[in-house]
Amino acid sequence: IIIEIEGRASFDALQMRLHPAESRIRTLSRQTPARIVLFDTLAAPGGKIVLELPLRERRAATEDFVARAENEALRLSSATTSIANANKWLQGAGRGSTDGVVAKMLDEPYRPGERAMVKVKRLRTADCVVGGFRYLNRKRQVGSLLLGLYNDNG
C-alpha cells in the first residue's frame, strides 16, 4: 500500500492513516488516496493456489488481473528483465522514488518460508562523529550510537 505525494511514495502520509478518528481517516483518504501495488499472484480467481507456477506465469496473471480490474487504486509494480533498466531504478533509489530493487528468478515457483529473492539497496554513506553510545544489554554490547554530522563550521 502506498500514498504518493508529488509523485513519490510517502511513508509519513501512510502512517497518518493510523489516526484513530474515522472522520480524519475519511478526510485523508479523499486528500491523498492510497494505492495497492501488486507484484505477484499466489491464488487465481476461484481460489486455485498457483504457488507451483513459475514467477513468469504468476506475473502474467497479475498483469492480466490489474488490466481487467480497471481500478485506479490498483497499480502493477515495475518489472524488467533488463539489467540497464534495473540499474537506472537503483540509481534513483534513495531519492524518494524507491528504497532499492528486488531481483527474482522468473522460472522459480513461490516457496513459502524461503527467501528466493535478492534485495539490492543503493549504498549511502555519511561522514559522522560519534558523540555517545548506549549499551544493548548487561554484556556491555553497543546497542545504539549518537551520531553528529559535520556542517560548514566543522
N, C-alpha and C positions, 0 to 999 in steps of 0.2 A: 504494500500500500504506500503510495507516495502522494505528496501535495507539492505542486510546483508553484514557486514564486519567481516571477520574471524568468521563466524558462528553466529554472533549476530546482531540483528536489530540495525541499526544506524539512529537515527533521524537526526543527523547532515548531513549525506550523502543525505538523502531525501530532506533536506532544500536546498542543493546545486542546486537542480533541479529548484528552483525558479529563478535561474540566467536568466536574460533577453535575453542573446545571444543564438540563436538557435544552433549555432555551438558548444557552450560549453555544452548545454544540450545533443546534439548528442554524443559528446565525453564521457560525464559522463554515458550515457546510455550504451555505449559499455564497459566502465571500470567497472561499478558497476550497473548491470541491476536490475531494480525494479521488485518486485513480488506483485501479488494481493493475499491476504489471504482471502478466503471465509469462512463464518461461518453459513450462513442461506440462504434460498431461499424464496423470497416473491412473485415471479411470475414465473410460469412454462414456458417452451418453448411454443411459440404461444401466450404468453401474459396472460394466465389464472392466475388470482390472487389466491394465496393459503394461505392467511393470516389466514383463519379459521382452517387450518390443525394444528395438534399438532406439536411442535418442533421436536419430534421424526421422523415424516414423512417428514418434511421440511429438516431436517438434512440428511436423507437418499437420498432425491432428490439432495441435494448439493453434497454429496459424489459421486453419480452417474454422475452428471454433470462434476465434476473435473476429474473423471476416464475416461469418454468418450472424454473429451476435448484434452487429451494428449498434454498439453501445459505447458512447463516448467515455464512460467510466472505465472501460477495459482497454488496456494497452498491451501490445506484444513487446517483450524485451528485444533489444537489438541483438542480432546474432550474425556471425560471419565465419567463413572458412578462410578468410584472407588474413595472413599474419600482418600485412601492411595496415589493414583497417584496425585490427586489434591493437597494434602499436599506436595508431592515431588516438584511439579511445584512451589508451593508457596514458598518453602524454597529456590528455585533457583531464585525467583523474586528479582529484585533489583541488580542483579549481571550481568546485561546486557542481560539476557535471556528474561525477561518479566517484566512488572510492577506489575503483580498480576494475579489473576484468576477471572473468571466470572462464577457464578452459575445460572443456569436457570432450570425451571421446564420442563421436557420432554413432559408432557401431555398437556401443555398450548398452545393456539393459539397465534399468534402475535397480539398484541393490540397497534395500532398506538397511540402515545402520552402518553403511560403508561410505567413506568419503572417496568418491570416484571423480573428483574434480580438483583443479588447482586454482587457487585464488592468487592473483598477481596484483599487488598494490604498487603504486608509484612510490619510489623511495623519496622521503622528505627528510631533510636534516636541519638542524639549528645549532648555532653556537650558543652555549649556555654556561652559566656558572652555578655550581651547587651551593645553595645558601643554607641548607639544612636537610635533615632526613628524619624519618620515624622508623622504629623497629617494627617488623611484622609480627613478631612473637617473642616469647621468652628466650628463644635460642639466639636472639640478637641478630636475626637476619633483617636486612634492609627491606622495608615494605614500600616506602614511598620517598620521593625526593622533592625538595622545594627548589625549583629552578628559577633563575633570573636570566633575563635576556639583556644583551647589550643594546645601548641606544647611541645616538650621535655623540653623547658626552662620555661614552665608555660604559 
